Amino acid sequence: MTIAEHRSDAGSASADIRPFHYTATDDELDDLRRRIRATRWPERETVDDSSQGVQLEVVRALADYWADQHDWRAVESRLADIPQFVTEIDGLDIHFLHIRSRHDDALPMIVTHGWPGSVIEQLKIVGPLTDPTAHGADAADAFHLVIPSLPGHGFSGKPETTGWDPIRIARAWAELMRRLGYDRYVAQGGDWGNAVTEQLALLAPPGLVGIHTNMPATIPPAIQEALDAHEPPPADLDAEERGAWDQLAFFYAHGLAYAQEMGNRPQTLYGIADSPVGLAAWMLDHDARSYDLIARVFAGGTEGLTRDDILDNVTLYWLTNTAVSSARLYWESKLAFFAPKGVTLPTGVSVFPDEIYAAPRSWATAAYPNLIHFNRLDRGGHFAAWEQPELFSQEVRATFRSLR
């Protein structure tokens, strides 16, 4: 049954919450494998590193595994074991996972993914956070989880008009939590998930008592101005701040191409809607450290993510045809992505070393005046919940323990 067919069977009342299930057709999966095998390959890059982009050797290994060994049905089975729903908010179908803990006094939390992520990014934290006693933690740290798909991503609807920026998404999330009957809850996010979560905090809907982020927006105005002007770093930066400066300077110089294209011309990306290998390469070219990890994985390494993890997520984008619709979020948002937004709600910040930049404590303290948790981890990167679910779960528990 396709997504469209499922939705046509649903009730018409806009506030209805309808059960959701997705099964790709055999024809869709056969077509995917055919397209992978029919890829017209370019020549190898003329350098011995990734400075020209995603390397041919990495994508050839990915394509071989995708066509011959990846099992999408296993992903469907995992998703089928999790309660999924769709509800219409502000004229758009919003898909979400909703997993209630067996512990009645669990704290509700809405968790938002980013790009190029999806709800698949959060599957590994469902068990540790909803059933902590089965994972060596205390029942008092249990959560009820709501994990929505961003508009234009995954199984959520694709906006047909403009305006679905992080601010509007945050309003939809507040309505979703109200509709689910949660009158006291917290929120978590990284990447676009952080942008939405911070806007939710600024909206301050009744019941939201705190947030946690693994990709905080903390860059001081003077630092941002110096980066934009390609000036040298200020002389008074401490070691943490200088490390963050170096990461940001590298990202702005070498890592922004994908965001600039999606922010300016998302509709031009027809190629990644037509070629699965093109889509995979585009999604891999997100940040240097994530790419390095993925390249090692497809070379046979075992760390953080697996080949199946990576292809589960890319296949979801392919089957839902959301390459372009997800890209439009970059066009829609007019927020300064890394600038402090004035969040005053209690906030927890977890700094993973291989994130785009590791926020210094000094910047986080200034950005979040009600900082209730700050910790620098020794491993993990941009996809923290996906790469390091145990550490991520510990960080979320620690952040919200004082708000229960």
C-alpha positions as CSV (number, residue, x, y, z in Angstrom):
1,M,0.0,0.0,0.0
2,T,1.4,3.4,-0.9
3,I,1.4,6.5,1.3
4,A,-1.2,8.1,-0.9
5,E,-3.5,5.1,-0.7
6,H,-3.2,4.9,3.0
7,R,-4.2,8.5,3.4
8,S,-7.2,8.2,1.1
9,D,-8.5,5.6,3.5
10,A,-8.3,7.9,6.5
11,G,-11.0,9.8,8.2
12,S,-11.8,13.3,7.1
13,A,-11.9,15.1,10.5
14,S,-8.8,17.3,10.6
15,A,-8.2,16.6,14.3
16,D,-8.3,12.8,13.9
17,I,-5.3,10.8,14.8
18,R,-5.1,7.9,12.4
19,P,-3.0,4.7,12.7
20,F,-0.3,4.6,10.0
21,H,1.5,1.7,8.3
22,Y,3.7,1.7,5.2
23,T,4.7,-1.1,2.9
24,A,6.6,-0.5,-0.3
25,T,5.5,-2.5,-3.3
26,D,7.7,-5.2,-4.8
27,D,7.7,-3.1,-8.0
28,E,9.1,-0.1,-6.1
29,L,12.0,-2.1,-4.7
30,D,12.7,-3.8,-8.0
31,D,12.8,-0.4,-9.7
32,L,15.2,0.9,-7.0
33,R,17.6,-1.9,-7.6
34,R,17.4,-1.6,-11.3
35,R,18.2,2.1,-11.1
36,I,21.2,1.5,-8.8
37,R,22.6,-1.1,-11.2
38,A,22.0,1.2,-14.2
39,T,24.0,4.1,-12.8
40,R,26.2,5.9,-15.3
41,W,29.4,6.4,-13.3
42,P,31.8,9.3,-13.7
43,E,35.5,8.8,-13.7
44,R,37.4,8.7,-10.4
45,E,38.2,12.0,-8.6
46,T,41.7,13.4,-9.5
47,V,42.8,13.7,-5.9
48,D,43.5,11.2,-3.2
49,D,41.1,12.7,-0.6
50,S,37.5,13.9,-0.4
51,S,38.3,17.5,-1.3
52,Q,36.5,17.2,-4.6
53,G,33.4,15.6,-2.9
54,V,32.1,12.1,-2.2
55,Q,34.7,9.7,-3.5
56,L,33.9,7.2,-6.3
57,E,35.2,4.2,-4.3
58,V,32.8,5.0,-1.4
59,V,29.8,5.3,-3.6
60,R,30.6,2.2,-5.6
61,A,30.8,0.2,-2.4
62,L,27.5,1.7,-1.2
63,A,25.8,1.0,-4.5
64,D,27.0,-2.6,-4.6
65,Y,25.7,-3.3,-1.1
66,W,22.4,-1.4,-1.7
67,A,21.6,-3.3,-4.9
68,D,22.6,-6.8,-3.6
69,Q,22.4,-7.0,0.2
70,H,20.3,-4.2,1.8
71,D,17.0,-5.4,3.1
72,W,14.3,-2.7,3.2
73,R,11.7,-5.2,4.5
74,A,13.7,-5.5,7.7
75,V,13.3,-1.7,8.2
76,E,9.6,-2.0,7.5
77,S,9.4,-4.8,10.1
78,R,11.1,-2.6,12.7
79,L,8.8,0.3,12.0
80,A,5.8,-1.9,12.1
81,D,6.6,-2.8,15.7
82,I,6.3,0.9,16.7
83,P,3.0,2.7,17.0
84,Q,2.8,5.2,14.1
85,F,0.1,7.8,13.4
86,V,-0.9,10.6,11.1
87,T,-2.8,13.7,12.0
88,E,-3.7,16.8,10.0
89,I,-2.4,20.0,11.4
90,D,-2.6,23.4,9.7
91,G,-3.7,21.6,6.5
92,L,-0.9,19.2,6.4
93,D,-0.6,15.5,7.3
94,I,2.0,15.0,10.1
95,H,3.4,11.6,10.6
96,F,4.8,10.6,14.0
97,L,5.9,7.7,16.1
98,H,4.2,7.6,19.5
99,I,5.7,5.2,22.1
100,R,4.3,5.3,25.6
101,S,6.5,3.9,28.4
102,R,5.2,1.2,30.6
103,H,6.0,3.5,33.5
104,D,2.9,5.7,34.0
105,D,4.8,8.6,35.4
106,A,7.2,8.9,32.4
107,L,7.9,12.4,31.1
108,P,6.6,13.1,27.6
109,M,9.2,14.3,25.1
110,I,8.9,15.3,21.5
111,V,12.1,14.6,19.5
112,T,12.8,16.2,16.2
113,H,15.2,14.9,13.5
114,G,17.1,17.0,11.0
115,W,18.4,16.7,7.4
116,P,19.5,14.3,6.0
117,G,17.8,12.4,8.8
118,S,14.4,11.0,9.5
119,V,12.6,9.1,12.3
120,I,15.0,6.2,11.5
121,E,17.6,8.4,13.2
122,Q,15.9,8.0,16.5
123,L,14.9,4.3,16.5
124,K,17.9,3.2,18.6
125,I,16.9,5.5,21.5
126,V,13.3,4.3,21.7
127,G,14.1,1.4,24.0
128,P,16.6,3.1,26.3
129,L,14.3,6.1,26.9
130,T,10.9,4.4,27.1
131,D,12.1,1.3,29.0
132,P,15.1,2.4,31.0
133,T,15.1,-0.5,33.4
134,A,15.8,-2.9,30.6
135,H,18.8,-0.8,29.7
136,G,20.5,-0.4,33.0
137,A,18.8,2.9,34.0
138,D,16.3,3.9,36.6
139,A,12.5,3.8,36.0
140,A,12.3,7.4,37.3
141,D,14.1,8.4,34.0
142,A,11.4,7.0,31.7
143,F,10.0,9.0,28.8
144,H,6.9,8.8,26.6
145,L,8.2,9.6,23.1
146,V,6.7,11.5,20.3
147,I,8.9,11.5,17.2
148,P,7.4,13.3,14.2
149,S,8.6,13.4,10.6
150,L,9.3,17.0,9.5
151,P,7.0,18.4,6.8
152,G,8.3,17.3,3.4
153,H,10.3,14.5,5.0
154,G,9.6,10.8,5.3
155,F,5.9,10.0,5.7
156,S,4.7,13.5,6.5
157,G,2.8,15.5,3.9
158,K,4.6,17.6,1.4
159,P,3.7,21.3,1.7
160,E,2.1,22.6,-1.5
161,T,2.4,26.3,-0.4
162,T,5.2,28.3,1.1
163,G,5.5,29.1,4.8
164,W,6.5,25.8,6.5
165,D,9.6,27.2,8.2
166,P,10.8,26.1,11.7
167,I,8.5,28.6,13.4
168,R,5.4,27.2,11.7
169,I,6.6,23.6,12.4
170,A,7.1,24.5,16.1
171,R,3.4,25.7,16.2
172,A,2.4,22.4,14.7
173,W,4.4,20.5,17.3
174,A,2.7,22.4,20.1
175,E,-0.7,21.5,18.6
176,L,0.4,17.8,18.2
177,M,1.4,17.6,21.9
178,R,-1.9,19.3,22.9
179,R,-3.8,16.9,20.7
180,L,-2.1,14.0,22.3
181,G,-3.2,15.2,25.7
182,Y,0.2,16.1,27.1
183,D,-0.1,19.1,29.5
184,R,3.6,18.8,30.7
185,Y,6.4,17.8,28.4
186,V,10.0,18.5,27.2
187,A,11.5,18.7,23.7
188,Q,14.7,17.6,22.1
189,G,16.4,18.2,18.7
190,G,19.6,18.5,16.7
191,D,20.2,20.1,13.3
192,W,16.8,21.3,12.0
193,G,15.4,19.5,15.0
194,N,17.3,22.1,17.2
195,A,15.9,25.0,15.1
196,V,12.4,23.7,15.6
197,T,12.9,22.9,19.3
198,E,14.3,26.4,20.0
199,Q,11.3,28.0,18.2
200,L,9.0,25.8,20.3
201,A,10.8,27.1,23.4
202,L,10.3,30.7,22.2
203,L,6.6,30.0,21.5
204,A,6.4,28.7,25.1
205,P,3.2,26.7,24.7
206,P,1.5,25.7,27.9
207,G,3.2,22.6,29.3
208,L,6.6,22.8,27.7
209,V,9.1,22.9,30.6
210,G,12.5,22.5,29.1
211,I,14.6,21.5,26.0
212,H,17.7,19.6,25.2
213,T,19.9,20.0,22.1
214,N,22.9,18.1,20.7
215,M,23.5,20.9,18.1
216,P,23.1,24.2,20.0
217,A,22.9,27.6,18.4
218,T,25.5,29.6,20.3
219,I,27.8,31.6,18.0
220,P,28.3,35.1,19.5
221,P,27.6,38.0,17.1
222,A,31.2,39.2,17.0
223,I,32.5,35.7,16.2
224,Q,29.9,35.3,13.4
225,E,30.9,38.7,12.0
226,A,34.5,37.7,11.9
227,L,33.8,34.4,10.3
228,D,31.6,36.1,7.6
229,A,34.3,38.6,6.9
230,H,37.0,35.9,6.7
231,E,39.0,37.6,9.4
232,P,41.5,35.9,11.6
233,P,40.2,34.6,15.0
234,P,40.1,37.0,17.9
235,A,43.2,36.9,20.0
236,D,41.3,36.4,23.3
237,L,39.7,33.0,22.5
238,D,40.4,30.2,25.0
239,A,41.2,26.7,23.8
240,E,37.6,25.5,23.6
241,E,36.6,28.7,21.7
242,R,39.5,28.4,19.3
243,G,38.6,24.8,18.6
244,A,35.1,25.8,17.7
245,W,36.4,28.7,15.6
246,D,38.6,26.3,13.6
247,Q,35.7,23.9,13.0
248,L,33.4,26.7,11.9
249,A,36.0,28.2,9.6
250,F,36.5,24.9,7.9
251,F,32.7,24.3,7.6
252,Y,32.0,27.7,6.1
253,A,34.9,27.3,3.7
254,H,34.4,23.7,2.6
255,G,31.1,22.3,3.9
256,L,28.2,24.7,3.0
257,A,27.7,23.9,-0.7
258,Y,24.8,21.5,-0.1
259,A,23.0,24.0,2.2
260,Q,23.6,26.9,-0.2
261,E,22.1,25.0,-3.1
262,M,19.0,23.8,-1.2
263,G,18.6,27.3,0.4
264,N,18.7,29.0,-3.0
265,R,17.5,26.5,-5.7
266,P,15.9,23.4,-4.1
267,Q,13.7,22.7,-7.1
268,T,16.7,22.4,-9.4
269,L,17.7,19.1,-7.7
270,Y,15.8,16.9,-10.1
271,G,18.8,14.6,-10.4
272,I,18.6,13.3,-6.8
273,A,14.9,12.7,-7.3
274,D,15.7,10.5,-10.3
275,S,18.9,8.7,-9.4
276,P,19.1,6.7,-6.1
277,V,22.9,6.8,-6.3
278,G,22.8,10.6,-6.9
279,L,20.5,10.9,-3.8
280,A,22.8,8.8,-1.6
281,A,25.9,10.8,-2.7
282,W,24.1,14.1,-2.0
283,M,23.0,12.9,1.5
284,L,26.5,11.7,2.3
285,D,28.1,15.0,1.6
286,H,26.7,16.6,4.7
287,D,29.6,17.3,7.0
288,A,33.2,16.1,6.9
289,R,33.3,14.0,10.0
290,S,30.1,12.2,9.2
291,Y,31.3,11.5,5.7
292,D,34.6,10.2,7.0
293,L,32.8,7.8,9.4
294,I,30.5,6.6,6.6
295,A,33.4,6.1,4.2
296,R,35.2,4.0,6.9
297,V,32.0,1.9,7.3
298,F,31.7,1.1,3.6
299,A,35.4,0.2,3.6
300,G,34.6,-2.5,6.2
301,G,34.8,-0.5,9.5
302,T,32.5,-1.0,12.4
303,E,31.8,2.1,14.3
304,G,28.7,4.2,15.2
305,L,26.7,3.5,12.1
306,T,26.4,0.4,10.0
307,R,25.9,0.1,6.2
308,D,22.3,-0.8,6.8
309,D,21.7,2.2,9.1
310,I,22.9,4.5,6.3
311,L,20.9,2.8,3.6
312,D,17.8,2.4,5.7
313,N,17.7,6.2,5.9
314,V,18.5,6.9,2.2
315,T,16.0,4.3,1.1
316,L,13.3,6.0,3.1
317,Y,14.0,9.3,1.3
318,W,13.9,7.4,-2.1
319,L,10.7,5.5,-1.5
320,T,8.9,8.6,-0.2
321,N,10.3,10.8,-3.0
322,T,11.3,13.5,-0.5
323,A,14.6,14.6,-1.9
324,V,13.3,17.9,-3.2
325,S,10.5,18.4,-0.7
326,S,12.9,18.0,2.2
327,A,15.4,20.4,0.6
328,R,12.8,23.2,0.6
329,L,13.2,23.6,4.4
330,Y,16.5,25.3,3.7
331,W,14.7,27.7,1.3
332,E,11.9,28.4,3.7
333,S,14.0,29.2,6.8
334,K,15.2,32.7,7.2
335,L,16.7,32.1,10.7
336,A,20.4,32.6,11.3
337,F,21.1,29.0,11.9
338,F,23.9,29.1,14.6
339,A,22.9,32.4,16.2
340,P,21.5,32.5,19.8
341,K,17.7,32.9,19.7
342,G,17.1,34.1,23.2
343,V,15.8,30.8,24.7
344,T,15.1,31.3,28.4
345,L,13.5,27.9,29.2
346,P,15.6,25.4,31.1
347,T,18.1,24.0,28.5
348,G,20.5,21.1,28.3
349,V,23.4,21.0,25.9
350,S,25.4,17.9,25.0
351,V,28.5,18.5,22.9
352,F,29.6,15.7,20.7
353,P,33.2,16.2,19.5
354,D,32.6,15.4,15.8
355,E,29.6,17.7,15.4
356,I,29.9,20.5,12.8
357,Y,31.2,22.5,15.7
358,A,31.7,21.7,19.4
359,A,30.0,24.5,21.2
360,P,32.2,25.9,24.0
361,R,30.7,26.2,27.5
362,S,31.2,29.9,27.5
363,W,29.1,30.4,24.3
364,A,26.4,27.9,25.6
365,T,26.2,29.7,28.9
366,A,25.7,33.1,27.2
367,A,23.2,31.6,24.6
368,Y,21.1,29.8,27.2
369,P,20.8,31.8,30.4
370,N,18.9,28.9,32.1
371,L,21.4,26.3,31.2
372,I,20.7,23.3,33.5
373,H,23.0,20.7,31.9
374,F,26.2,21.0,29.9
375,N,28.5,18.1,29.0
376,R,31.3,17.4,26.5
377,L,31.3,13.8,25.3
378,D,34.4,11.9,24.2
379,R,32.9,10.5,21.0
380,G,30.0,10.9,18.6
381,G,29.1,13.4,15.9
382,H,26.2,15.0,14.0
383,F,23.8,12.0,14.2
384,A,24.3,11.6,17.9
385,A,21.1,9.6,18.7
386,W,21.9,7.3,15.8
387,E,25.7,6.9,16.3
388,Q,25.8,6.9,20.1
389,P,22.4,6.0,21.4
390,E,23.6,5.0,24.9
391,L,25.5,8.2,25.5
392,F,22.7,10.3,23.9
393,S,20.1,8.6,26.2
394,Q,22.3,9.3,29.3
395,E,22.5,12.9,28.3
396,V,18.7,13.3,27.9
397,R,18.0,11.6,31.2
398,A,20.6,13.8,33.0
399,T,19.2,17.0,31.4
400,F,15.6,16.5,32.4
401,R,16.0,14.7,35.8
402,S,15.6,18.0,37.6
403,L,12.4,18.9,35.7
404,R,10.4,15.8,36.6
